[in-house]
Amino acid sequence: MPAIHYEGNVFPLAENESVLDALLRNGVLAPHSCKAGSCGSCLMRAFEGSIPARAQQGLKESWKAQGYFLPCVCHPASDLSIRAVDASEQVGASIAALDRLSDDVMRVRLQCDAPLEFHAGQYVTVVRENGLARSYSIASLPDAPQLELHVRRVATGRMSAWLHEQARPGDRVSLRGPFGECFYVPGKEDQPLLLVGTGTGLAPLYGVLQDALRHGHRGPIHLVHGALHRRGLYLVDDLRRLGEHHTHFGYVPTVLNGTSSEGLTVGAIDQVVLERFPKLNGWRGFVCGDPDVVKSLKKRLFLSGMASREIHADAFLPSAQAAS
């Protein structure tokens, strides 16, 4: 069986065991969160051996060339020599502002110590001094003075609890990334766009929307945001104002439980999308939020005619230890 060489130690891999699981089994305190290759929290670097393509999916080409990979989904066919990502490979940042957007969503603005190249809609991994790492999507544009994240408070979430209850402006964190392929690519300016998300899945969609408008996208843009109740929605007024200023943009706030008298569409978000957009041939789609909803929506969009290559998705997977 292949073995992992790490800091002078050799850890043989058990059958079907990932690199991350082998490290954890042997007592290595490797940062991690989702354990599904989605969050980037466990990022490491290989300096000897062949990295499977799956372990580098979603990383920048320059990072792939330098040997960065995701150990949680890495199942090498031969020995791999690796090391942890050190501070020089992260960007330091200070919390600039904390603003509550709803009962359980906090807008976190970060001032980076150095420029961070990213596309709106990608995500970064936020790392605290104690090593706790969680990933959050970027809602701001690259030329904004600060990085904007939307963090939902989860009962068992250690990072979200800190950001909601204890963090203060000036507190320090580090950032890894960016990661992800859920972002707007200029071109096809007349192509209709459909943005659908639940909860803080709005964060990347808000970034994609702003980026599309900034690049002068002319085709219709529709954003459907869903929540269980009215209090689960946020940025409602901001999005309605955007609709007033951009006639080709439509915003559909959706709740599973509520009344249409509140100016909301009531129903399951996938059913709302199907009823409003039955034919999606030639459209481009962005789907973010709860994994089960994302999976259902991706299927709905495809069956409605949207090409699979035009569907960009970002499922918000919980931490393997505690949701964030």
C-alpha positions in Angstrom: 0.0 0.0 0.0 1.2 3.6 -0.6 2.6 5.6 2.3 2.6 9.2 3.4 5.9 10.9 4.3 5.2 13.7 6.7 7.7 15.6 9.0 10.1 12.6 9.2 7.3 10.1 9.7 6.0 7.4 7.4 2.3 6.6 7.6 1.1 3.6 5.5 -2.3 4.2 4.0 -5.0 1.6 4.9 -7.3 0.4 2.1 -9.5 3.2 0.7 -8.1 5.6 3.3 -7.5 9.3 2.3 -4.3 11.1 3.1 -6.2 13.2 5.7 -7.7 10.2 7.5 -4.3 8.6 7.7 -2.8 11.7 9.2 -5.6 12.0 11.8 -5.4 8.3 12.6 -1.8 8.8 13.4 -2.4 11.7 15.7 -1.5 14.6 13.4 -3.6 17.7 14.2 -4.3 18.5 10.5 -6.8 21.3 10.0 -10.0 20.1 8.3 -13.7 20.8 8.0 -16.0 19.2 5.4 -13.8 16.2 4.5 -15.4 16.2 1.1 -13.0 18.3 -1.0 -15.3 21.3 -0.9 -14.1 23.7 1.7 -10.3 23.9 1.2 -9.6 23.8 5.0 -7.2 20.9 4.9 -5.0 22.3 2.0 -1.5 20.8 2.0 1.5 20.7 -0.4 3.2 17.7 -1.9 6.9 18.0 -2.9 7.4 14.4 -4.0 5.0 11.9 -5.7 2.0 12.0 -8.0 -1.1 13.8 -6.9 -4.4 12.4 -8.2 -6.4 14.9 -10.3 -9.4 14.7 -7.9 -7.3 16.1 -5.1 -6.6 19.3 -7.0 -10.0 19.9 -8.4 -11.1 23.5 -8.0 -7.6 24.8 -7.2 -5.9 27.5 -9.3 -3.6 26.3 -12.1 -0.7 28.0 -10.4 -1.4 26.2 -7.2 -1.7 22.8 -8.9 1.7 23.4 -10.5 3.2 24.1 -7.0 1.8 20.8 -5.6 -1.1 22.1 -3.5 -3.8 19.5 -3.0 -6.7 18.5 -0.8 -5.8 15.6 1.4 -9.3 14.7 2.4 -10.1 13.4 -1.1 -6.5 12.3 -2.0 -6.1 8.6 -2.5 -2.6 8.3 -4.1 -1.5 5.3 -6.1 2.1 5.6 -4.8 4.1 7.2 -2.0 3.5 10.9 -1.4 5.8 13.3 0.5 3.8 16.2 1.9 4.0 19.2 4.3 1.5 21.5 5.9 0.8 24.9 4.5 2.7 27.5 6.5 2.0 31.1 7.3 3.9 32.4 4.3 1.2 30.7 2.1 -1.6 32.5 3.8 -2.8 36.1 3.8 -3.2 37.8 7.1 -6.4 39.9 7.8 -8.1 41.9 10.5 -11.8 42.0 11.2 -12.9 45.5 10.0 -16.6 45.3 10.8 -19.3 43.0 12.0 -22.9 43.8 11.0 -26.0 41.6 11.6 -28.0 41.0 8.5 -30.6 38.9 10.1 -31.2 37.0 13.4 -28.6 34.4 12.5 -26.5 35.9 9.6 -23.5 38.1 10.3 -21.8 40.2 7.6 -18.0 39.9 8.3 -15.8 42.5 6.6 -12.1 41.7 6.5 -9.2 44.0 5.8 -6.5 41.9 4.1 -2.8 42.6 4.8 -2.0 42.1 1.1 -4.0 42.0 -2.1 -6.0 38.8 -2.5 -6.8 37.8 -6.1 -10.2 36.2 -6.4 -13.5 36.1 -8.4 -16.6 37.2 -6.6 -18.5 34.0 -5.6 -15.4 32.0 -4.8 -14.7 31.1 -1.2 -11.8 31.4 1.2 -10.8 29.4 4.3 -10.7 31.5 7.5 -8.1 30.3 10.0 -7.9 31.4 13.6 -4.8 31.5 15.6 -5.8 28.2 17.3 -5.9 26.4 13.9 -9.7 26.3 13.7 -10.5 26.7 10.0 -13.8 27.2 8.2 -14.7 28.2 4.6 -17.0 31.1 3.6 -18.0 32.4 0.2 -17.0 35.9 -0.9 -19.9 38.3 -1.5 -17.8 41.4 -2.5 -16.1 42.4 -5.7 -12.3 42.1 -6.2 -11.9 45.9 -6.2 -13.8 46.5 -3.0 -11.7 47.9 -0.1 -12.7 44.9 2.1 -13.6 41.3 1.8 -17.2 40.5 2.7 -18.4 37.2 4.0 -21.8 36.1 5.3 -21.7 33.8 8.3 -24.7 31.9 9.5 -24.8 31.1 13.3 -25.0 27.4 13.8 -25.6 26.0 17.2 -22.7 23.6 17.2 -20.4 25.8 15.0 -17.2 26.9 16.8 -16.2 29.4 14.2 -19.6 30.9 13.7 -20.1 31.1 17.4 -16.9 33.1 17.8 -17.7 35.5 14.9 -21.3 36.1 16.2 -20.6 36.3 19.9 -16.9 37.0 20.7 -15.1 38.5 17.7 -14.4 42.2 17.6 -13.0 44.6 15.0 -9.3 44.3 15.0 -9.2 40.6 15.8 -6.7 38.7 13.5 -7.3 35.8 11.2 -5.5 34.2 8.3 -7.0 33.4 4.9 -6.3 30.6 2.5 -7.5 30.5 -1.1 -9.5 31.4 -3.0 -11.1 28.2 -4.1 -14.1 27.2 -6.2 -15.5 27.6 -9.7 -18.8 29.3 -8.9 -18.2 32.7 -10.4 -19.1 34.9 -13.3 -17.0 34.7 -16.5 -17.4 37.7 -18.9 -18.7 36.9 -22.4 -22.1 35.9 -23.7 -23.4 39.2 -22.3 -26.9 38.5 -23.7 -27.2 35.0 -22.2 -30.0 34.7 -19.5 -28.6 34.0 -16.0 -30.4 32.2 -13.2 -29.0 32.5 -9.7 -30.7 30.2 -7.1 -29.7 29.7 -3.4 -30.8 29.1 0.1 -29.6 30.6 3.4 -26.1 32.1 3.1 -25.9 30.6 -0.4 -26.9 34.1 -1.2 -23.4 35.3 -0.5 -21.7 33.9 -3.6 -24.8 34.7 -5.7 -24.7 38.3 -4.5 -21.1 38.4 -5.6 -21.9 36.8 -9.0 -24.7 39.3 -9.5 -22.6 42.3 -8.7 -19.8 41.0 -11.0 -22.2 40.4 -13.9 -23.7 43.9 -13.6 -20.2 45.4 -13.3 -19.2 43.7 -16.6 -22.3 45.1 -18.3 -24.2 41.9 -18.7 -27.2 42.7 -20.8 -29.2 39.5 -20.7 -31.9 38.9 -18.1 -30.7 38.0 -14.6 -33.0 36.3 -12.1 -32.1 35.6 -8.5 -34.2 33.3 -6.4 -33.3 33.2 -2.7 -35.1 30.8 -0.4 -35.5 30.3 3.3 -37.8 28.4 5.7 -39.4 31.7 7.0 -39.3 35.4 6.3 -36.7 36.0 9.0 -34.3 33.6 7.1 -34.1 36.1 4.2 -31.7 39.0 4.2 -30.6 41.8 2.0 -34.2 41.9 0.7 -34.3 45.7 0.5 -30.9 45.9 -1.2 -31.9 43.4 -3.8 -35.2 45.1 -4.5 -33.4 48.4 -5.0 -31.1 46.7 -7.5 -34.1 45.6 -9.4 -35.4 49.1 -9.5 -32.1 50.4 -11.0 -31.5 47.4 -13.4 -34.7 46.6 -15.3 -33.2 43.3 -16.6 -32.6 42.0 -13.0 -35.4 40.2 -11.2 -35.4 39.2 -7.5 -37.7 36.4 -6.2 -37.6 36.1 -2.3 -39.0 32.6 -1.5 -40.1 31.0 1.8 -41.3 27.5 2.5 -43.6 28.8 5.3 -45.2 32.2 5.0 -47.8 34.2 3.0 -47.8 35.9 -0.3 -49.1 39.0 1.4 -45.6 39.7 2.6 -44.5 40.2 -1.0 -42.9 36.7 -1.0 -43.3 33.6 -3.1 -44.4 30.6 -1.0 -43.3 27.1 -1.8 -40.3 24.8 -2.1 -37.5 26.6 -4.0 -37.0 23.9 -6.6 -40.7 23.9 -7.4 -40.8 27.7 -7.6 -37.9 27.6 -10.1 -39.6 24.9 -12.2 -42.8 26.9 -12.3 -41.2 30.2 -13.2 -38.6 29.0 -15.5 -39.9 25.8 -17.2 -37.5 26.1 -20.2 -33.9 27.0 -19.7 -32.2 26.1 -23.0 -29.3 28.4 -23.5 -29.3 29.8 -19.9 -26.4 29.8 -17.5 -27.1 28.8 -13.9 -25.5 29.3 -10.4 -26.8 27.2 -7.5 -25.6 27.6 -3.9 -26.6 26.6 -0.4 -27.9 23.4 1.3 -26.4 20.3 -0.3 -29.7 18.5 -0.8 -31.3 21.6 -2.3 -28.3 22.1 -4.6 -28.5 18.5 -5.8 -32.2 18.8 -6.5 -31.8 22.2 -8.2 -29.0 21.0 -10.5 -31.2 18.2 -11.6 -34.2 20.5 -12.2 -32.1 23.0 -14.2 -30.7 20.2 -16.4 -34.1 18.6 -17.0 -35.4 22.1 -18.0 -32.9 22.3 -20.7 -29.8 24.0 -19.2 -26.6 22.4 -20.4 -24.6 20.7 -17.5 -21.5 22.7 -18.4 -23.5 25.9 -17.8 -24.5 24.8 -14.2 -22.1 26.1 -11.6 -22.8 24.8 -8.1 -21.4 25.4 -4.6 -22.9 23.1 -1.9 -22.4 24.3 1.6 -21.2 21.2 3.4 -21.0 21.1 7.2 -17.9 20.4 9.1 -17.1 16.7 9.7 -16.8 17.6 13.4 -19.2 20.5 13.9 -21.1 22.6 11.5 -19.7 26.1 11.0 
